[in-house]
Amino acid sequence: MHDPANATFEESLERIRAIVEDLEGGELSLDASIEKFREGSALLNHARKLINEAELRVRVLTEDVEIPEIPHD
């Protein structure tokens, strides 16, 4: 199993896609399928955490920014 704690969002997403492909292939044993599912779940939680952190950073950055209106001719 890959360690999701050190993965970037993009790496997590790529690995999740590979896991889904493996699971949909139908050639894994039950135990291997469960392990892949467990890894995918951990990666998904990590990716969600990274998205939440990114959203928070964007909110902080845009909190005090006033966006001027663009006049329409």
MARVO-824817 format. One line per 5 residues: their letters; for each residue x, y, z of N, C-alpha, C. Coordinates in steps of 0.001 Angstrom, whole numbers, plus 500000, padded with zeros to 6 digits. Example, Ala and Ser with C-alpha at 12.3 -4.5 7.8 and 13.67 -1.06 7.14 Angstrom:
% MARVO-824817
as> 513190/494310/507800/512300/495500/507800/513200/496700/507800; 512850/497750/507080/513670/498940/507140/512900/500030/507870
***
This chain:
% MARVO-824817
mhdpa> 500841/498810/500000/500000/500000/500000/500874/501236/500000; 500501/502209/499190/501207/503479/499159/500798/504313/500369; 501696/505159/500845/501396/506014/501993/500707/507282/501504; 499405/507434/501730/498693/508607/501226/499100/509904/501912; 499654/509834/503096/499985/511047/503844/501011/511907/503121
natfe> 501832/511317/502272/502867/512076/501564/502507/512362/500114; 501341/511944/499674/500956/512091/498275/500355/513470/498009; 500626/513989/496825/499961/515217/496399/498536/514868/495988; 497726/515884/495760/496359/515641/495306/496367/514887/493984; 497232/515327/493075/497298/514709/491757/497747/513250/491839
esler> 498728/512971/492698/499187/511594/492887/498076/510729/493480; 497344/511285/494432/496234/510555/495042/495173/510228/494003; 494814/511214/493204/493793/511018/492184/494227/509969/491159; 495472/510020/490748/495996/509048/489789/495942/507631/490381; 496330/507500/491639/496328/506185/492281/494900/505681/492476
iraiv> 493973/506566/492836/492567/506179/492991/492027/505652/491667; 492338/506332/490576/491891/505870/489247/492442/504481/488932; 493707/504241/489268/494318/502931/489017/493638/501857/489868; 493304/502191/491098/492638/501237/491983/491256/500894/491446; 490514/501910/491009/489182/501667/490446/489287/500750/489233
edleg> 490274/501005/488392/490493/500156/487221/490754/498707/487639; 491615/498530/488635/491914/497181/489129/490662/496495/489669; 489884/497226/490444/488680/496651/491033/487640/496315/489963; 487509/497173/488970/486537/496932/487904/486976/495793/486987; 488279/495505/486977/488794/494434/486131/488276/493066/486532
gelsl> 487932/492903/487798/487340/491670/488269/488286/490494/488390; 489578/490730/488320/490529/489627/488379/491243/489511/489722; 490933/490386/490657/491575/490345/491973/490858/489358/492884; 491614/488786/493793/490996/487937/494820/490194/488833/495764; 489389/488198/496586/488594/488959/497549/489499/489753/498482
dasie> 490538/489093/499003/491461/489778/499915/492169/490943/499237; 492610/490738/498006/493284/491814/497267/492315/492956/496991; 491068/492632/496678/490054/493659/496429/489796/494485/497681; 489717/493814/498811/489490/494529/500076/490674/495437/500394; 491895/494958/500158/493081/495778/500404/493108/496992/499475
kfreg> 492767/496781/498210/492709/497907/497255/491643/498910/497700; 490489/498402/498135/489421/499281/498598/489875/500098/499794; 490572/499448/500712/491082/500137/501905/492064/501243/501499; 492962/500921/500574/493927/501918/500099/493215/503076/499410; 492238/502752/498569/491476/503795/497881/490743/504704/498849
salln> 490166/504119/499895/489458/504912/500905/490404/505870/501616; 491586/505391/501957/492579/506240/502623/493012/507376/501693; 493226/507047/500419/493620/508076/499449/492510/509098/499249; 491268/508631/499204/490135/509535/499040/490025/510489/500226; 490186/509974/501429/490157/510837/502619/491282/511867/502576
harkl> 492455/511428/502155/493590/512342/502046/493321/513417/500996; 492780/513022/499850/492474/513984/498791/491427/514995/499261; 490422/514532/499971/489401/515447/500526/490033/516439/501491; 490951/515955/502314/491649/516837/503257/492435/517908/502500; 493120/517508/501441/493881/518470/500648/492974/519497/499986
ineae> 491816/519063/499494/490855/519999/498888/490339/520978/499936; 490001/520483/501111/489517/521368/502181/490570/522396/502568; 491830/521956/502648/492909/522885/502975/493088/523931/501869; 492978/523518/500623/493107/524456/499507/491967/525464/499511; 490751/525002/499785/489600/525912/499859/489788/526949/500958
lrvrv> 490301/526510/502086/490548/527430/503197/491585/528475/502804; 492657/528051/502140/493686/529006/501708/493112/530027/500722; 492264/529566/499816/491652/530491/498850/490747/531477/499573; 489973/530996/500536/489099/531906/501302/489916/532968/502033; 490999/532557/502647/491855/533501/503373/492445/534518/502408
ltedv> 492888/534047/501259/493499/534955/500286/492505/535938/499690; 491256/535528/499542/490261/536393/498900/489390/537140/499893; 489561/536882/501165/488724/537490/502188/488781/539016/502160; 489951/539587/502057/490100/541031/502101/490271/541666/500727; 490068/540880/499702/490266/541396/498349/488938/541892/497805
eipei> 488958/543149/497386/487776/543699/496745/487966/543592/495239; 486971/543024/494596/487043/542886/493146/486291/544051/492542; 487007/544920/491812/486336/546085/491229/485384/545675/490116; 484317/546447/490013/483377/546194/488922/483974/546693/487628; 483755/545937/486584/484239/546330/485266/483082/547033/484566
phd> 483306/548305/484177/482219/549036/483522/481884/548401/482166; 480612/548325/481900/480152/547799/480621/479791/548963/479709; 480316/548937/478534/480027/550041/477582/478723/549860/476888
***
